[in-house]
Amino acid sequence: MSLNIPKGPKMKKVLKYLFNVWIKNNLKLNREELLEHIKDNEVDNILAEIEEPTNKKKRRMPGPFSLEKR
């Protein structure tokens, strides 16, 4: 089953949401019932609120004992 949720922060938030749904239902939902909650509007909101990380490389600042000029 492909849910098209990218790895990383989005997946973490969706799993946390599903965990909370499971807890609210007294741990009685099985896998299929829990995966039905992927269609909830809350999951759409989670996926929309987190921006994709950019692949920009961060420049390292030279250390105090570095030979590089600042």
PDB file of N, CA, C and O in Angstrom:
ATOM      1  N   MET A   1       0.849  -1.180   0.000  1.00  0.00           N
ATOM      2  CA  MET A   1       0.000   0.000   0.000  1.00  0.00           C
ATOM      3  C   MET A   1       0.889   1.236   0.000  1.00  0.00           C
ATOM      4  O   MET A   1       1.719   1.414   0.892  1.00  0.00           O
ATOM      5  N   SER A   2       0.715   2.065  -0.978  1.00  0.00           N
ATOM      6  CA  SER A   2       1.500   3.293  -1.063  1.00  0.00           C
ATOM      7  C   SER A   2       0.638   4.468  -0.618  1.00  0.00           C
ATOM      8  O   SER A   2      -0.443   4.703  -1.159  1.00  0.00           O
ATOM      9  N   LEU A   3       1.131   5.199   0.374  1.00  0.00           N
ATOM     10  CA  LEU A   3       0.366   6.317   0.911  1.00  0.00           C
ATOM     11  C   LEU A   3       0.887   7.659   0.422  1.00  0.00           C
ATOM     12  O   LEU A   3       0.284   8.697   0.696  1.00  0.00           O
ATOM     13  N   ASN A   4       1.997   7.648  -0.296  1.00  0.00           N
ATOM     14  CA  ASN A   4       2.601   8.863  -0.856  1.00  0.00           C
ATOM     15  C   ASN A   4       2.909   9.917   0.199  1.00  0.00           C
ATOM     16  O   ASN A   4       2.716  11.111  -0.033  1.00  0.00           O
ATOM     17  N   ILE A   5       3.380   9.482   1.340  1.00  0.00           N
ATOM     18  CA  ILE A   5       3.826  10.409   2.378  1.00  0.00           C
ATOM     19  C   ILE A   5       5.341  10.344   2.393  1.00  0.00           C
ATOM     20  O   ILE A   5       5.914   9.280   2.627  1.00  0.00           O
ATOM     21  N   PRO A   6       5.999  11.478   2.145  1.00  0.00           N
ATOM     22  CA  PRO A   6       7.463  11.453   2.081  1.00  0.00           C
ATOM     23  C   PRO A   6       8.093  11.181   3.442  1.00  0.00           C
ATOM     24  O   PRO A   6       7.518  11.467   4.492  1.00  0.00           O
ATOM     25  N   LYS A   7       9.299  10.616   3.381  1.00  0.00           N
ATOM     26  CA  LYS A   7      10.057  10.362   4.608  1.00  0.00           C
ATOM     27  C   LYS A   7      10.390  11.683   5.275  1.00  0.00           C
ATOM     28  O   LYS A   7      10.338  12.743   4.652  1.00  0.00           O
ATOM     29  N   GLY A   8      10.726  11.604   6.534  1.00  0.00           N
ATOM     30  CA  GLY A   8      11.177  12.796   7.244  1.00  0.00           C
ATOM     31  C   GLY A   8      10.122  13.369   8.161  1.00  0.00           C
ATOM     32  O   GLY A   8       9.302  12.635   8.711  1.00  0.00           O
ATOM     33  N   PRO A   9      10.139  14.700   8.330  1.00  0.00           N
ATOM     34  CA  PRO A   9       9.240  15.350   9.298  1.00  0.00           C
ATOM     35  C   PRO A   9       7.759  15.110   9.016  1.00  0.00           C
ATOM     36  O   PRO A   9       6.963  15.001   9.948  1.00  0.00           O
ATOM     37  N   LYS A  10       7.385  15.029   7.742  1.00  0.00           N
ATOM     38  CA  LYS A  10       5.967  14.805   7.420  1.00  0.00           C
ATOM     39  C   LYS A  10       5.519  13.426   7.889  1.00  0.00           C
ATOM     40  O   LYS A  10       4.452  13.279   8.484  1.00  0.00           O
ATOM     41  N   MET A  11       6.342  12.420   7.617  1.00  0.00           N
ATOM     42  CA  MET A  11       6.002  11.061   8.043  1.00  0.00           C
ATOM     43  C   MET A  11       5.927  10.985   9.565  1.00  0.00           C
ATOM     44  O   MET A  11       5.043  10.333  10.120  1.00  0.00           O
ATOM     45  N   LYS A  12       6.852  11.652  10.226  1.00  0.00           N
ATOM     46  CA  LYS A  12       6.867  11.652  11.692  1.00  0.00           C
ATOM     47  C   LYS A  12       5.572  12.249  12.246  1.00  0.00           C
ATOM     48  O   LYS A  12       4.979  11.699  13.174  1.00  0.00           O
ATOM     49  N   LYS A  13       5.133  13.376  11.674  1.00  0.00           N
ATOM     50  CA  LYS A  13       3.905  14.034  12.146  1.00  0.00           C
ATOM     51  C   LYS A  13       2.674  13.164  11.887  1.00  0.00           C
ATOM     52  O   LYS A  13       1.783  13.079  12.732  1.00  0.00           O
ATOM     53  N   VAL A  14       2.624  12.516  10.716  1.00  0.00           N
ATOM     54  CA  VAL A  14       1.480  11.662  10.387  1.00  0.00           C
ATOM     55  C   VAL A  14       1.441  10.461  11.331  1.00  0.00           C
ATOM     56  O   VAL A  14       0.372  10.089  11.814  1.00  0.00           O
ATOM     57  N   LEU A  15       2.597   9.855  11.594  1.00  0.00           N
ATOM     58  CA  LEU A  15       2.639   8.722  12.518  1.00  0.00           C
ATOM     59  C   LEU A  15       2.216   9.139  13.926  1.00  0.00           C
ATOM     60  O   LEU A  15       1.531   8.390  14.624  1.00  0.00           O
ATOM     61  N   LYS A  16       2.625  10.326  14.332  1.00  0.00           N
ATOM     62  CA  LYS A  16       2.231  10.828  15.650  1.00  0.00           C
ATOM     63  C   LYS A  16       0.716  11.038  15.700  1.00  0.00           C
ATOM     64  O   LYS A  16       0.074  10.709  16.698  1.00  0.00           O
ATOM     65  N   TYR A  17       0.147  11.584  14.625  1.00  0.00           N
ATOM     66  CA  TYR A  17      -1.300  11.779  14.553  1.00  0.00           C
ATOM     67  C   TYR A  17      -2.024  10.433  14.650  1.00  0.00           C
ATOM     68  O   TYR A  17      -2.985  10.296  15.406  1.00  0.00           O
ATOM     69  N   LEU A  18      -1.557   9.438  13.881  1.00  0.00           N
ATOM     70  CA  LEU A  18      -2.191   8.120  13.908  1.00  0.00           C
ATOM     71  C   LEU A  18      -2.056   7.465  15.286  1.00  0.00           C
ATOM     72  O   LEU A  18      -2.974   6.792  15.753  1.00  0.00           O
ATOM     73  N   PHE A  19      -0.925   7.666  15.917  1.00  0.00           N
ATOM     74  CA  PHE A  19      -0.731   7.137  17.269  1.00  0.00           C
ATOM     75  C   PHE A  19      -1.754   7.743  18.229  1.00  0.00           C
ATOM     76  O   PHE A  19      -2.340   7.038  19.050  1.00  0.00           O
ATOM     77  N   ASN A  20      -1.964   9.054  18.117  1.00  0.00           N
ATOM     78  CA  ASN A  20      -2.945   9.722  18.984  1.00  0.00           C
ATOM     79  C   ASN A  20      -4.369   9.240  18.707  1.00  0.00           C
ATOM     80  O   ASN A  20      -5.168   9.106  19.633  1.00  0.00           O
ATOM     81  N   VAL A  21      -4.689   8.980  17.443  1.00  0.00           N
ATOM     82  CA  VAL A  21      -6.005   8.428  17.094  1.00  0.00           C
ATOM     83  C   VAL A  21      -6.165   7.055  17.741  1.00  0.00           C
ATOM     84  O   VAL A  21      -7.219   6.741  18.294  1.00  0.00           O
ATOM     85  N   TRP A  22      -5.125   6.251  17.670  1.00  0.00           N
ATOM     86  CA  TRP A  22      -5.147   4.908  18.254  1.00  0.00           C
ATOM     87  C   TRP A  22      -5.364   4.976  19.767  1.00  0.00           C
ATOM     88  O   TRP A  22      -6.147   4.208  20.325  1.00  0.00           O
ATOM     89  N   ILE A  23      -4.660   5.907  20.426  1.00  0.00           N
ATOM     90  CA  ILE A  23      -4.797   6.087  21.874  1.00  0.00           C
ATOM     91  C   ILE A  23      -6.226   6.522  22.226  1.00  0.00           C
ATOM     92  O   ILE A  23      -6.818   6.004  23.172  1.00  0.00           O
ATOM     93  N   LYS A  24      -6.775   7.472  21.465  1.00  0.00           N
ATOM     94  CA  LYS A  24      -8.134   7.967  21.742  1.00  0.00           C
ATOM     95  C   LYS A  24      -9.193   6.877  21.583  1.00  0.00           C
ATOM     96  O   LYS A  24     -10.270   6.956  22.173  1.00  0.00           O
ATOM     97  N   ASN A  25      -8.876   5.859  20.779  1.00  0.00           N
ATOM     98  CA  ASN A  25      -9.803   4.745  20.574  1.00  0.00           C
ATOM     99  C   ASN A  25      -9.475   3.559  21.478  1.00  0.00           C
ATOM    100  O   ASN A  25      -9.815   2.415  21.176  1.00  0.00           O
ATOM    101  N   ASN A  26      -8.808   3.856  22.590  1.00  0.00           N
ATOM    102  CA  ASN A  26      -8.491   2.834  23.604  1.00  0.00           C
ATOM    103  C   ASN A  26      -7.708   1.647  23.042  1.00  0.00           C
ATOM    104  O   ASN A  26      -7.898   0.510  23.475  1.00  0.00           O
ATOM    105  N   LEU A  27      -6.837   1.913  22.088  1.00  0.00           N
ATOM    106  CA  LEU A  27      -5.929   0.908  21.511  1.00  0.00           C
ATOM    107  C   LEU A  27      -6.665  -0.228  20.808  1.00  0.00           C
ATOM    108  O   LEU A  27      -6.128  -1.328  20.683  1.00  0.00           O
ATOM    109  N   LYS A  28      -7.884   0.026  20.352  1.00  0.00           N
ATOM    110  CA  LYS A  28      -8.713  -1.031  19.776  1.00  0.00           C
ATOM    111  C   LYS A  28      -8.715  -1.051  18.251  1.00  0.00           C
ATOM    112  O   LYS A  28      -9.248  -1.991  17.661  1.00  0.00           O
ATOM    113  N   LEU A  29      -8.146  -0.062  17.603  1.00  0.00           N
ATOM    114  CA  LEU A  29      -8.142  -0.041  16.140  1.00  0.00           C
ATOM    115  C   LEU A  29      -7.093  -1.007  15.604  1.00  0.00           C
ATOM    116  O   LEU A  29      -5.973  -1.070  16.112  1.00  0.00           O
ATOM    117  N   ASN A  30      -7.470  -1.762  14.569  1.00  0.00           N
ATOM    118  CA  ASN A  30      -6.468  -2.598  13.916  1.00  0.00           C
ATOM    119  C   ASN A  30      -5.790  -1.788  12.806  1.00  0.00           C
ATOM    120  O   ASN A  30      -6.112  -0.618  12.600  1.00  0.00           O
ATOM    121  N   ARG A  31      -4.879  -2.398  12.116  1.00  0.00           N
ATOM    122  CA  ARG A  31      -4.077  -1.691  11.108  1.00  0.00           C
ATOM    123  C   ARG A  31      -4.953  -1.041  10.033  1.00  0.00           C
ATOM    124  O   ARG A  31      -4.772   0.130   9.699  1.00  0.00           O
ATOM    125  N   GLU A  32      -5.894  -1.805   9.500  1.00  0.00           N
ATOM    126  CA  GLU A  32      -6.742  -1.290   8.422  1.00  0.00           C
ATOM    127  C   GLU A  32      -7.613  -0.126   8.893  1.00  0.00           C
ATOM    128  O   GLU A  32      -7.771   0.868   8.184  1.00  0.00           O
ATOM    129  N   GLU A  33      -8.169  -0.257  10.083  1.00  0.00           N
ATOM    130  CA  GLU A  33      -9.003   0.819  10.631  1.00  0.00           C
ATOM    131  C   GLU A  33      -8.179   2.078  10.874  1.00  0.00           C
ATOM    132  O   GLU A  33      -8.638   3.194  10.630  1.00  0.00           O
ATOM    133  N   LEU A  34      -6.972   1.883  11.352  1.00  0.00           N
ATOM    134  CA  LEU A  34      -6.105   3.029  11.615  1.00  0.00           C
ATOM    135  C   LEU A  34      -5.690   3.717  10.316  1.00  0.00           C
ATOM    136  O   LEU A  34      -5.647   4.945  10.247  1.00  0.00           O
ATOM    137  N   LEU A  35      -5.385   2.930   9.295  1.00  0.00           N
ATOM    138  CA  LEU A  35      -4.978   3.516   8.015  1.00  0.00           C
ATOM    139  C   LEU A  35      -6.118   4.260   7.324  1.00  0.00           C
ATOM    140  O   LEU A  35      -5.868   5.101   6.462  1.00  0.00           O
ATOM    141  N   GLU A  36      -7.356   3.965   7.687  1.00  0.00           N
ATOM    142  CA  GLU A  36      -8.488   4.731   7.154  1.00  0.00           C
ATOM    143  C   GLU A  36      -8.398   6.198   7.579  1.00  0.00           C
ATOM    144  O   GLU A  36      -8.919   7.074   6.889  1.00  0.00           O
ATOM    145  N   HIS A  37      -7.753   6.468   8.691  1.00  0.00           N
ATOM    146  CA  HIS A  37      -7.625   7.840   9.191  1.00  0.00           C
ATOM    147  C   HIS A  37      -6.603   8.657   8.400  1.00  0.00           C
ATOM    148  O   HIS A  37      -6.478   9.864   8.610  1.00  0.00           O
ATOM    149  N   ILE A  38      -5.872   8.007   7.492  1.00  0.00           N
ATOM    150  CA  ILE A  38      -4.958   8.736   6.603  1.00  0.00           C
ATOM    151  C   ILE A  38      -5.760   9.700   5.733  1.00  0.00           C
ATOM    152  O   ILE A  38      -5.238  10.726   5.298  1.00  0.00           O
ATOM    153  N   LYS A  39      -7.013   9.376   5.482  1.00  0.00           N
ATOM    154  CA  LYS A  39      -7.866  10.208   4.628  1.00  0.00           C
ATOM    155  C   LYS A  39      -8.443  11.415   5.367  1.00  0.00           C
ATOM    156  O   LYS A  39      -9.123  12.241   4.759  1.00  0.00           O
ATOM    157  N   ASP A  40      -8.178  11.526   6.671  1.00  0.00           N
ATOM    158  CA  ASP A  40      -8.702  12.645   7.461  1.00  0.00           C
ATOM    159  C   ASP A  40      -8.146  13.977   6.971  1.00  0.00           C
ATOM    160  O   ASP A  40      -7.034  14.046   6.447  1.00  0.00           O
ATOM    161  N   ASN A  41      -8.931  15.026   7.148  1.00  0.00           N
ATOM    162  CA  ASN A  41      -8.477  16.371   6.786  1.00  0.00           C
ATOM    163  C   ASN A  41      -7.270  16.790   7.603  1.00  0.00           C
ATOM    164  O   ASN A  41      -6.438  17.565   7.131  1.00  0.00           O
ATOM    165  N   GLU A  42      -7.168  16.289   8.816  1.00  0.00           N
ATOM    166  CA  GLU A  42      -6.038  16.637   9.680  1.00  0.00           C
ATOM    167  C   GLU A  42      -4.713  16.210   9.049  1.00  0.00           C
ATOM    168  O   GLU A  42      -3.717  16.925   9.153  1.00  0.00           O
ATOM    169  N   VAL A  43      -4.697  15.060   8.403  1.00  0.00           N
ATOM    170  CA  VAL A  43      -3.477  14.591   7.735  1.00  0.00           C
ATOM    171  C   VAL A  43      -3.134  15.523   6.581  1.00  0.00           C
ATOM    172  O   VAL A  43      -1.962  15.831   6.366  1.00  0.00           O
ATOM    173  N   ASP A  44      -4.132  15.972   5.842  1.00  0.00           N
ATOM    174  CA  ASP A  44      -3.886  16.933   4.759  1.00  0.00           C
ATOM    175  C   ASP A  44      -3.292  18.221   5.308  1.00  0.00           C
ATOM    176  O   ASP A  44      -2.385  18.797   4.707  1.00  0.00           O
ATOM    177  N   ASN A  45      -3.800  18.671   6.449  1.00  0.00           N
ATOM    178  CA  ASN A  45      -3.257  19.881   7.079  1.00  0.00           C
ATOM    179  C   ASN A  45      -1.813  19.677   7.507  1.00  0.00           C
ATOM    180  O   ASN A  45      -0.982  20.570   7.338  1.00  0.00           O
ATOM    181  N   ILE A  46      -1.510  18.516   8.057  1.00  0.00           N
ATOM    182  CA  ILE A  46      -0.139  18.209   8.476  1.00  0.00           C
ATOM    183  C   ILE A  46       0.797  18.253   7.280  1.00  0.00           C
ATOM    184  O   ILE A  46       1.877  18.839   7.349  1.00  0.00           O
ATOM    185  N   LEU A  47       0.384  17.637   6.191  1.00  0.00           N
ATOM    186  CA  LEU A  47       1.238  17.588   5.002  1.00  0.00           C
ATOM    187  C   LEU A  47       1.413  18.964   4.378  1.00  0.00           C
ATOM    188  O   LEU A  47       2.457  19.249   3.791  1.00  0.00           O
ATOM    189  N   ALA A  48       0.412  19.813   4.498  1.00  0.00           N
ATOM    190  CA  ALA A  48       0.494  21.149   3.905  1.00  0.00           C
ATOM    191  C   ALA A  48       1.333  22.102   4.747  1.00  0.00           C
ATOM    192  O   ALA A  48       1.970  23.006   4.206  1.00  0.00           O
ATOM    193  N   GLU A  49       1.343  21.912   6.065  1.00  0.00           N
ATOM    194  CA  GLU A  49       2.015  22.886   6.932  1.00  0.00           C
ATOM    195  C   GLU A  49       3.532  22.742   6.960  1.00  0.00           C
ATOM    196  O   GLU A  49       4.238  23.718   7.213  1.00  0.00           O
ATOM    197  N   ILE A  50       4.034  21.560   6.710  1.00  0.00           N
ATOM    198  CA  ILE A  50       5.481  21.351   6.771  1.00  0.00           C
ATOM    199  C   ILE A  50       6.062  21.557   5.381  1.00  0.00           C
ATOM    200  O   ILE A  50       5.657  20.901   4.421  1.00  0.00           O
ATOM    201  N   GLU A  51       7.007  22.467   5.285  1.00  0.00           N
ATOM    202  CA  GLU A  51       7.653  22.729   4.006  1.00  0.00           C
ATOM    203  C   GLU A  51       8.727  21.688   3.746  1.00  0.00           C
ATOM    204  O   GLU A  51       9.350  21.164   4.670  1.00  0.00           O
ATOM    205  N   GLU A  52       8.925  21.405   2.487  1.00  0.00           N
ATOM    206  CA  GLU A  52      10.004  20.496   2.112  1.00  0.00           C
ATOM    207  C   GLU A  52      11.335  21.171   2.398  1.00  0.00           C
ATOM    208  O   GLU A  52      11.495  22.360   2.121  1.00  0.00           O
ATOM    209  N   PRO A  53      12.286  20.437   2.945  1.00  0.00           N
ATOM    210  CA  PRO A  53      13.596  21.052   3.196  1.00  0.00           C
ATOM    211  C   PRO A  53      14.310  21.343   1.880  1.00  0.00           C
ATOM    212  O   PRO A  53      14.190  20.596   0.909  1.00  0.00           O
ATOM    213  N   THR A  54      15.040  22.424   1.872  1.00  0.00           N
ATOM    214  CA  THR A  54      15.828  22.735   0.687  1.00  0.00           C
ATOM    215  C   THR A  54      17.152  22.006   0.800  1.00  0.00           C
ATOM    216  O   THR A  54      17.604  21.689   1.900  1.00  0.00           O
ATOM    217  N   ASN A  55      17.757  21.747  -0.314  1.00  0.00           N
ATOM    218  CA  ASN A  55      19.018  21.023  -0.315  1.00  0.00           C
ATOM    219  C   ASN A  55      20.205  21.968  -0.393  1.00  0.00           C
ATOM    220  O   ASN A  55      21.258  21.608  -0.918  1.00  0.00           O
ATOM    221  N   LYS A  56      20.037  23.165   0.124  1.00  0.00           N
ATOM    222  CA  LYS A  56      21.137  24.114   0.128  1.00  0.00           C
ATOM    223  C   LYS A  56      22.173  23.667   1.140  1.00  0.00           C
ATOM    224  O   LYS A  56      21.846  23.264   2.257  1.00  0.00           O
ATOM    225  N   LYS A  57      23.418  23.745   0.732  1.00  0.00           N
ATOM    226  CA  LYS A  57      24.484  23.403   1.660  1.00  0.00           C
ATOM    227  C   LYS A  57      24.760  24.599   2.549  1.00  0.00           C
ATOM    228  O   LYS A  57      24.841  25.735   2.082  1.00  0.00           O
ATOM    229  N   LYS A  58      24.902  24.330   3.820  1.00  0.00           N
ATOM    230  CA  LYS A  58      25.223  25.399   4.753  1.00  0.00           C
ATOM    231  C   LYS A  58      26.725  25.624   4.732  1.00  0.00           C
ATOM    232  O   LYS A  58      27.514  24.680   4.668  1.00  0.00           O
ATOM    233  N   ARG A  59      27.100  26.884   4.786  1.00  0.00           N
ATOM    234  CA  ARG A  59      28.520  27.205   4.845  1.00  0.00           C
ATOM    235  C   ARG A  59      28.983  27.074   6.276  1.00  0.00           C
ATOM    236  O   ARG A  59      28.350  27.573   7.206  1.00  0.00           O
ATOM    237  N   ARG A  60      30.080  26.405   6.429  1.00  0.00           N
ATOM    238  CA  ARG A  60      30.640  26.259   7.765  1.00  0.00           C
ATOM    239  C   ARG A  60      31.415  27.505   8.126  1.00  0.00           C
ATOM    240  O   ARG A  60      32.141  28.074   7.312  1.00  0.00           O
ATOM    241  N   MET A  61      31.243  27.902   9.340  1.00  0.00           N
ATOM    242  CA  MET A  61      32.021  29.022   9.848  1.00  0.00           C
ATOM    243  C   MET A  61      33.381  28.485  10.262  1.00  0.00           C
ATOM    244  O   MET A  61      33.470  27.426  10.884  1.00  0.00           O
ATOM    245  N   PRO A  62      34.432  29.202   9.925  1.00  0.00           N
ATOM    246  CA  PRO A  62      35.748  28.725  10.351  1.00  0.00           C
ATOM    247  C   PRO A  62      35.852  28.766  11.872  1.00  0.00           C
ATOM    248  O   PRO A  62      35.339  29.678  12.521  1.00  0.00           O
ATOM    249  N   GLY A  63      36.519  27.768  12.422  1.00  0.00           N
ATOM    250  CA  GLY A  63      36.696  27.697  13.866  1.00  0.00           C
ATOM    251  C   GLY A  63      37.693  28.733  14.341  1.00  0.00           C
ATOM    252  O   GLY A  63      38.337  29.385  13.519  1.00  0.00           O
ATOM    253  N   PRO A  64      37.835  28.902  15.640  1.00  0.00           N
ATOM    254  CA  PRO A  64      38.735  29.926  16.177  1.00  0.00           C
ATOM    255  C   PRO A  64      40.202  29.646  15.860  1.00  0.00           C
ATOM    256  O   PRO A  64      41.022  30.563  15.876  1.00  0.00           O
ATOM    257  N   PHE A  65      40.540  28.392  15.572  1.00  0.00           N
ATOM    258  CA  PHE A  65      41.932  28.047  15.290  1.00  0.00           C
ATOM    259  C   PHE A  65      42.144  27.687  13.827  1.00  0.00           C
ATOM    260  O   PHE A  65      43.158  27.090  13.466  1.00  0.00           O
ATOM    261  N   SER A  66      41.185  28.051  12.994  1.00  0.00           N
ATOM    262  CA  SER A  66      41.257  27.738  11.581  1.00  0.00           C
ATOM    263  C   SER A  66      42.222  28.679  10.874  1.00  0.00           C
ATOM    264  O   SER A  66      42.421  29.816  11.301  1.00  0.00           O
ATOM    265  N   LEU A  67      42.814  28.197   9.796  1.00  0.00           N
ATOM    266  CA  LEU A  67      43.724  29.024   9.008  1.00  0.00           C
ATOM    267  C   LEU A  67      42.973  29.844   7.966  1.00  0.00           C
ATOM    268  O   LEU A  67      43.555  30.702   7.302  1.00  0.00           O
ATOM    269  N   GLU A  68      41.670  29.571   7.826  1.00  0.00           N
ATOM    270  CA  GLU A  68      40.870  30.323   6.860  1.00  0.00           C
ATOM    271  C   GLU A  68      40.621  31.733   7.377  1.00  0.00           C
ATOM    272  O   GLU A  68      40.487  31.963   8.579  1.00  0.00           O
ATOM    273  N   LYS A  69      40.562  32.676   6.424  1.00  0.00           N
ATOM    274  CA  LYS A  69      40.242  34.055   6.806  1.00  0.00           C
ATOM    275  C   LYS A  69      38.740  34.186   6.978  1.00  0.00           C
ATOM    276  O   LYS A  69      37.953  33.517   6.307  1.00  0.00           O
ATOM    277  N   ARG A  70      38.373  35.051   7.880  1.00  0.00           N
ATOM    278  CA  ARG A  70      36.940  35.279   8.120  1.00  0.00           C
ATOM    279  C   ARG A  70      36.432  36.398   7.290  1.00  0.00           C
ATOM    280  O   ARG A  70      35.249  36.731   7.360  1.00  0.00           O
TER     281      ARG A  70
END
